[in-house]
């Protein structure tokens, strides 16, 4: 698995890419594409934003129509608002471009399938910005799970909590949940057999600020996600618990403490439980910027026309689960008010 996550640093293909969407996250994408000598131009509906990016990264500012018509540009990185992802991605694919789409892939499963149809017709690659899949910490975690470091997997717990980046057009469900869903589904390799989802919306009525999602898979493995953008303390923690202990990926910790293994042994004697705990130990990681790893993977996917780890199929799987979450979502902050 880890061998597929990014291209070797010394064999990066030369791909000409344009950035569509000059916002806060677009700046991070542009910085990494520029550092990798992949950025050929920028575009934004706000010409001032586009011109500012063009000056910063020393590339031309284009209109979208110009990018789509330019055969020298072979790929687009879309970091525009989520509501525009489907339209821009389909137009780019129809113009013969490969496409990177910052999460969420789309606002609905129907839109995601429109992108799928366009990609299959164009025979081009679509990659979704599920960034944490390219983090050395998660790659090492997945590798350790395959080696059986915690035995049989029982439960996955994903907490993504922080204060800020509150939106009034897409909920925390679409804004933050795709990250951890991508991680969970990459481990499980199947859709959940059961799912329950509830949350609260206090900042903007009907737009979830915090979401709790519980899942059970056909194997009996369970998973939960806690997601919030109104939590005072930042927590980005992914924990997998099994029969021989737990492995924890905590992205808020220093590099040498990001991935930790706890070896716990629980035994029962006539209903009396005993817990034996061994000292926790950290797994050494090679430091690298996940976003740069992700952009390397996109360039490699474009050059080879082979799907990236977060390619079209993976994006559709995540969107399918998001659709189920939205279908079953209960806003407990408004439930029963009129009852």
Long-range contacts (C-beta under 8 A, 24 or more apart in sequence): 1-139, 1-142, 1-143, 1-146, 1-309, 2-139, 2-140, 2-142, 2-143, 4-309, 5-133, 5-134, 5-139, 5-293, 5-297, 5-309, 6-134, 6-293, 6-294, 6-296, 6-297, 6-300, 7-296, 7-297, 7-299, 7-300, 9-296, 12-36, 12-296, 12-299, 12-300, 13-299, 13-300, 13-302, 13-303, 13-304, 14-38, 15-74, 15-75, 15-299, 15-302, 15-303, 16-40, 16-72, 16-73, 16-74, 16-75, 17-73, 17-74, 17-75, 17-76, 17-77, 17-100, 17-299, 17-302, 18-42, 18-43, 18-62, 18-67, 18-70, 18-73, 18-75, 18-76, 18-77, 19-43, 19-53, 19-76, 19-77, 19-79, 20-44, 20-64, 20-67, 20-76, 20-77, 20-78, 20-79, 20-80, 20-88, 21-78, 21-79, 21-80, 21-81, 21-102, 22-46, 22-49, 22-50, 22-52, 22-53, 22-79, 23-49, 23-79, 23-80, 25-79, 25-102, 26-53, 26-79, 26-80, 27-53, 27-56, 28-291, 29-77, 29-79, 29-102, 29-291, 29-295, 30-56, 30-57, 31-57, 32-289, 32-291, 32-292, 32-295, 33-77, 33-295, 34-58, 34-59, 35-292, 36-292, 36-295, 36-296, 36-299, 38-295, 38-299, 40-72, 40-73, 41-67, 41-73, 43-67, 44-80, 45-80, 64-88, 64-91, 68-92, 68-95, 68-97, 69-95, 71-96, 73-97, 74-98, 74-302, 75-99, 75-100, 75-298, 75-299, 75-302, 76-100, 77-102, 77-295, 77-298, 78-102, 79-129, 81-169, 82-106, 82-107, 82-169, 82-170, 82-174, 82-175, 83-107, 83-169, 83-170, 85-111, 85-115, 86-111, 86-112, 86-114, 86-115, 89-115, 89-118, 89-126, 90-114, 90-115, 90-118, 93-118, 93-119, 93-121, 93-122, 93-124, 93-126, 94-118, 94-121, 94-122, 96-122, 96-124, 97-124, 98-124, 98-125, 98-126, 98-127, 98-298, 98-301, 98-302, 99-124, 99-125, 99-126, 99-127, 100-126, 100-127, 100-128, 100-129, 100-298, 101-126, 101-127, 101-128, 101-129, 101-315, 102-129, 103-128, 103-129, 103-130, 103-131, 103-178, 103-179, 104-170, 104-174, 104-175, 104-178, 104-319, 104-322, 105-178, 105-315, 105-316, 105-318, 105-319, 106-319, 107-170, 107-174, 108-319, 108-323, 109-316, 109-319, 109-320, 109-322, 109-323, 112-315, 112-316, 112-319, 113-316, 115-312, 115-315, 116-312, 116-316, 119-312, 123-305, 124-305, 125-301, 125-302, 125-305, 125-306, 125-307, 125-308, 125-311, 125-312, 126-311, 126-312, 126-315, 127-297, 127-298, 127-301, 127-307, 127-308, 127-310, 127-311, 127-312, 127-315, 128-178, 128-182, 128-310, 128-311, 128-314, 128-315, 128-318, 129-294, 129-310, 130-178, 130-179, 130-182, 130-183, 130-310, 130-314, 130-315, 130-318, 131-179, 131-290, 131-291, 131-294, 132-179, 132-180, 132-182, 132-183, 132-238, 132-251, 132-290, 133-182, 133-183, 133-186, 133-294, 133-309, 133-310, 134-290, 134-291, 134-293, 134-294, 134-297, 134-309, 134-310, 135-249, 135-251, 135-290, 135-293, 136-285, 136-286, 136-287, 136-288, 136-290, 136-293, 137-249, 137-251, 137-258, 137-259, 137-285, 138-183, 138-238, 138-249, 140-259, 140-283, 140-285, 141-238, 141-240, 141-247, 141-249, 141-259, 142-186, 142-187, 144-247, 144-259, 144-261, 144-283, 145-187, 145-240, 145-247, 148-244, 149-244, 149-245, 149-247, 149-261, 150-240, 150-241, 150-242, 150-243, 150-244, 150-245, 150-246, 150-247, 150-261, 151-242, 151-243, 151-244, 151-245, 152-242, 152-243, 153-187, 153-221, 153-240, 153-241, 153-242, 154-221, 154-222, 154-241, 154-242, 154-243, 155-221, 155-222, 155-223, 155-224, 155-240, 155-241, 156-184, 156-187, 156-188, 156-221, 156-222, 156-223, 156-224, 156-238, 156-239, 156-240, 156-241, 157-223, 157-224, 157-226, 157-237, 157-238, 157-239, 157-240, 157-241, 158-183, 158-184, 158-223, 158-224, 158-225, 158-226, 158-237, 158-238, 158-239, 159-225, 159-226, 159-227, 159-235, 159-236, 159-237, 159-238, 160-225, 160-226, 160-227, 160-228, 160-235, 160-236, 161-226, 161-227, 161-228, 161-231, 161-233, 161-234, 161-235, 161-236, 162-228, 162-229, 162-231, 162-234, 162-235, 162-236, 163-229, 163-230, 163-231, 163-232, 163-233, 163-234, 164-229, 165-229, 166-203, 166-204, 166-209, 166-229, 166-230, 167-207, 168-203, 168-204, 168-207, 169-207, 170-207, 171-199, 171-201, 171-207, 171-208, 171-209, 171-211, 172-199, 172-208, 172-209, 172-210, 172-211, 172-227, 172-228, 172-229, 173-197, 173-199, 173-208, 173-211, 173-227, 173-322, 173-325, 173-326, 173-329, 174-322, 175-229, 176-227, 176-229, 177-211, 177-213, 177-225, 177-227, 177-322, 177-325, 178-318, 178-322, 180-225, 180-227, 180-238, 181-225, 181-318, 181-321, 181-322, 182-310, 182-314, 182-318, 183-238, 184-215, 184-223, 184-225, 185-314, 185-317, 185-318, 185-321, 186-309, 186-314, 187-240, 188-217, 188-219, 188-221, 188-223, 190-217, 190-218, 191-317, 191-320, 191-321, 191-324, 192-216, 192-217, 192-223, 192-321, 192-324, 193-217, 193-218, 195-321, 195-324, 195-325, 195-328, 196-328, 197-324, 197-325, 197-326, 197-328, 197-329, 197-330, 198-329, 198-330, 198-331, 198-332, 199-329, 199-330, 199-331, 199-332, 199-333, 200-331, 200-332, 200-333, 201-331, 201-333, 201-334, 202-230, 202-333, 203-230, 205-334, 206-331, 206-334, 208-329, 208-331, 211-325, 211-329, 213-325, 245-278, 255-285, 255-287, 256-282, 256-284, 256-285, 257-282, 258-285, 259-283, 259-285
